[in-house]
Amino acid sequence: MKYIVTGSAGFIGSHLYEALEARGYDVVGVDCFTDYYDAGLKEENARGQQLVRLDLARDSLDLEGVRGVFHLAGQPGVRSFGEVFETYLDRNVLVSQRLFEASARAGIRVVFASTSSVYGDAERYPTAEDVVPRPVSPYGITKLACEHLVRATTQSFGLDAVVLRYFSVYGPRQRPDMAFARIATCLAEERPFDLYGDGGQSRSFTFVGDVVEATIRAMDAGKGTYNVGGGEEATLQETIGAFEEISGRTLEVKRASVAAGDQRRSLADTSAIRRDLGWAPTTPLRDGLAAQWEWAAARVGAR
């Protein structure tokens, strides 16, 4: 049984690739190695993969003999205003449109990785899938556009797809620009951490291993759209304190202005995925932070 994982050299994609391979599946990874992501880390993530380097906005994807596609490739990050917006259109919307239509023609099932950023400043918390999306960043807007493409391609061409809205995924191999990765690295290297805002931003943090399990289950049985969230809400300031306790170090914090497009809060209602797929997060936040610290400390040689 053969699966394709797009974005396989990225944070979540590399974990998903390994989990599928460990279950005995034939897996092909696809990644274009953009300059947004640390090239060295991507090379580490992709080591041992059956990897195809493609720009999916322009190159055709070979779907011969493929049972399903996990579409995790995309341009991430809420700091997506201004001149970089074209990149988000290209790597999120155009790539997804091409992949969805090709998969529909080939009769191949797709799991699409969307984001809690589509909700923006949600009208209620916990936020369920029926809450009207109100994204506050071009990143969230392009991801929501991809969700609309899923529905349109399903209606017009019979695409078989499920949409997952990931909530603040963290863990080993996290993208270097993300908050937890920056905190852990700054602690390991004993240098200051730039905190955007007052640290009161709260998230429904979700460990990467739990996200991978939900993603695989969605390929097997999912239908529609599901939140994938950690269930354990914490502020950024609280997680800094937890990292300090775990590492035995003190983080020097430098205050900076809140980033445009950054949500104040996210908290997932996961009733639907619990009911339909029997999935629930199992990794306590502190355990996940400890795993991320161990990985970051080992990578920079600090213990």
C-alpha positions in Angstrom: 0.0 0.0 0.0 1.6 3.2 -1.2 1.1 6.7 0.3 2.6 10.1 -0.6 3.4 12.7 2.0 3.9 16.2 0.6 6.1 18.4 2.8 7.8 15.3 4.1 11.0 17.1 5.0 9.1 19.5 7.2 8.3 19.3 10.9 5.0 17.3 10.9 5.6 15.7 7.5 8.8 14.0 8.6 7.1 12.5 11.7 4.2 11.3 9.6 6.5 9.7 7.0 8.3 7.8 9.8 5.1 6.7 11.4 3.7 5.4 8.1 6.9 3.5 7.3 6.9 2.0 10.8 3.5 0.6 10.1 4.8 -1.2 7.0 3.5 1.1 4.3 5.4 2.1 1.1 5.9 5.9 1.5 7.1 8.4 -0.9 8.1 11.9 0.4 7.7 15.0 -1.7 9.3 18.3 -0.8 10.7 21.4 -2.7 13.1 22.5 0.0 12.2 26.2 0.0 14.6 28.7 1.6 12.0 29.6 4.2 13.0 26.6 6.3 16.5 25.8 7.7 18.0 23.7 4.9 20.2 21.7 7.3 17.3 20.8 9.5 15.3 19.7 6.4 18.1 17.5 5.2 18.2 15.9 8.7 14.4 15.4 8.6 14.5 13.8 5.2 17.4 11.4 5.9 16.4 7.9 4.9 13.3 8.9 3.1 12.3 7.8 -0.4 12.2 11.4 -1.4 11.2 13.3 -4.6 12.2 16.9 -4.9 9.4 18.7 -6.7 7.8 22.2 -6.9 4.2 21.2 -6.9 3.1 24.6 -8.2 4.8 23.7 -11.5 5.8 20.0 -11.6 3.5 17.1 -12.0 3.1 14.5 -9.3 3.3 10.8 -10.2 0.2 9.2 -8.7 0.6 5.8 -10.2 -0.2 3.0 -7.7 -0.9 5.5 -4.9 -3.7 4.8 -2.4 -3.7 8.2 -0.7 -2.0 11.6 -0.4 -1.2 13.4 2.8 -1.0 17.0 1.7 1.1 18.8 4.3 3.2 20.9 2.0 2.6 24.7 2.2 4.0 28.0 3.1 3.6 28.4 6.9 3.7 31.4 9.3 1.3 34.1 10.2 3.8 36.9 9.3 2.5 36.8 5.8 1.6 40.3 4.9 3.2 42.5 2.3 5.4 41.4 -0.6 5.5 37.7 0.6 1.8 37.3 0.0 2.4 36.1 -3.5 4.5 33.2 -2.1 1.5 32.1 0.0 -0.8 32.2 -3.0 1.7 30.1 -4.9 2.7 27.5 -2.3 -0.6 27.1 -0.6 -3.5 27.9 -3.1 -1.9 27.0 -6.4 -0.1 23.9 -5.2 -3.3 22.6 -3.5 -5.5 23.4 -6.5 -3.2 21.3 -8.8 -2.9 18.5 -6.3 -6.6 18.3 -5.6 -7.6 18.2 -9.3 -4.9 15.6 -10.1 -6.0 13.4 -7.2 -9.7 13.7 -8.2 -8.8 12.6 -11.8 -6.8 9.6 -10.4 -9.5 8.7 -7.8 -7.0 9.1 -4.9 -8.0 10.1 -1.4 -6.4 13.2 0.1 -5.9 14.3 3.7 -5.4 18.0 3.7 -3.6 19.7 6.6 -5.3 23.0 7.3 -4.8 25.2 10.4 -6.6 26.7 13.4 -5.5 30.1 11.9 -8.6 29.9 9.7 -10.7 30.8 12.8 -8.8 34.0 13.6 -10.3 35.6 16.6 -13.1 33.1 17.0 -16.5 34.0 18.2 -16.4 31.3 20.9 -14.0 29.0 22.8 -13.6 26.1 22.7 -14.0 26.5 18.9 -15.9 23.9 17.0 -15.8 23.2 13.3 -19.1 25.0 12.7 -17.8 28.3 13.9 -17.6 30.8 11.0 -13.9 31.2 10.0 -12.5 34.7 10.3 -8.8 34.5 9.6 -6.7 37.6 10.5 -3.6 36.7 8.5 -2.9 36.1 4.8 -1.6 32.6 5.8 -5.0 31.8 7.4 -6.8 33.3 4.4 -4.9 31.1 1.9 -5.5 28.0 4.0 -9.2 28.7 4.1 -9.1 29.2 0.3 -7.6 25.7 0.1 -10.5 24.3 2.2 -12.9 25.9 -0.3 -11.0 24.3 -3.1 -11.4 20.9 -1.4 -15.2 21.4 -1.3 -15.3 22.7 -4.9 -13.2 19.9 -6.2 -15.3 17.4 -4.3 -18.5 18.8 -5.7 -17.3 19.2 -9.3 -14.9 16.3 -9.8 -15.6 13.8 -7.0 -12.5 14.4 -4.9 -12.4 12.1 -1.9 -10.9 14.3 0.9 -10.8 15.1 4.5 -9.7 18.4 6.1 -7.7 18.6 9.4 -7.3 21.9 11.2 -4.2 21.6 13.3 -3.9 23.6 16.5 -0.4 24.9 17.5 1.7 21.7 16.9 4.9 21.4 18.8 7.7 18.8 19.5 11.1 17.7 18.2 12.0 19.1 14.8 9.6 22.0 15.1 10.3 24.8 12.6 13.0 27.1 13.9 10.8 30.2 13.6 8.1 28.9 15.9 7.9 30.0 19.5 8.7 26.7 21.3 11.6 26.0 19.0 13.0 29.5 19.6 12.5 29.2 23.4 14.2 25.8 23.6 17.1 26.9 21.4 17.6 30.1 23.3 17.7 28.2 26.5 20.2 25.7 25.1 22.4 28.4 23.7 22.0 30.7 26.7 20.9 33.7 24.7 17.9 36.1 24.9 14.5 35.2 23.6 12.4 37.8 21.7 8.8 37.6 23.1 6.2 39.1 20.8 3.5 40.6 22.9 2.9 40.2 26.6 3.1 36.4 26.8 -0.6 36.1 27.6 -1.4 34.6 24.2 -2.9 31.2 24.8 -3.0 28.2 22.6 -4.4 24.7 22.4 -0.9 23.1 22.1 -0.8 19.7 20.4 2.1 17.3 20.5 3.3 16.2 17.0 2.9 12.5 17.8 -0.7 13.0 18.6 -1.2 15.0 15.4 0.4 12.2 13.3 -2.0 9.6 14.9 -5.0 11.8 14.1 -3.8 12.3 10.5 -3.4 8.6 9.8 -6.8 7.8 11.3 -8.3 10.5 9.1 -7.0 8.8 5.9 -8.6 5.5 7.1 -12.0 6.8 8.1 -12.4 10.6 8.2 -15.1 12.5 6.5 -15.5 16.3 6.3 -13.5 18.7 8.5 -11.9 18.0 12.0 -10.1 20.0 14.6 -6.9 18.4 15.8 -6.1 20.0 19.1 -4.3 19.3 22.3 -7.0 19.9 24.8 -4.6 21.5 27.2 -4.6 25.3 27.0 -1.6 27.3 28.2 -0.2 30.8 27.7 3.2 31.4 26.2 4.4 32.8 29.5 3.3 29.6 31.3 5.2 27.5 28.7 8.3 29.6 29.2 8.1 28.8 32.9 7.7 25.1 32.2 10.7 25.1 29.8 12.8 26.8 32.5 11.8 24.1 35.1 12.5 21.3 32.6 15.9 22.6 31.5 17.0 23.9 34.9 17.9 27.2 33.2 16.5 30.8 33.2 15.5 32.4 30.0 16.3 36.0 29.4 13.3 37.6 27.7 13.3 40.6 25.5 9.9 42.2 24.8 8.8 43.0 21.3 5.6 44.2 19.7 2.9 41.6 18.9 3.1 40.4 15.4 0.4 41.4 12.9 -1.9 38.5 12.2 -1.2 36.7 15.5 -4.3 35.3 17.2 -4.7 36.1 20.9 -6.2 32.7 21.7 -6.9 29.3 20.2 -8.7 26.4 21.9 -10.0 23.4 20.0 -13.4 21.7 20.5 -12.4 18.1 19.4 -15.8 16.5 20.0 -16.2 15.6 16.3 -12.9 13.8 15.8 -13.3 12.0 19.2 -16.7 10.7 18.1 -15.9 9.8 14.5 -12.3 8.6 14.7 -11.9 7.7 18.3 -9.0 10.1 18.6 -7.9 12.1 21.6 -4.6 13.7 22.5 -2.6 11.6 24.9 0.6 13.6 25.5 0.5 16.0 28.5 2.0 19.4 27.7 4.9 19.0 30.1 5.9 15.7 28.7 5.8 17.1 25.2 7.9 20.1 26.2 10.4 17.8 27.8 10.8 15.9 24.6 11.3 19.1 22.6 13.9 20.4 25.1 15.8 17.1 24.9 15.9 17.3 21.2 16.9 20.9 21.1 19.6 20.5 23.8 21.1 17.5 22.0 21.2 19.3 18.7 23.2 22.2 20.1 25.3 20.0 22.4 23.8 21.4 25.7 22.6 19.3 28.5 
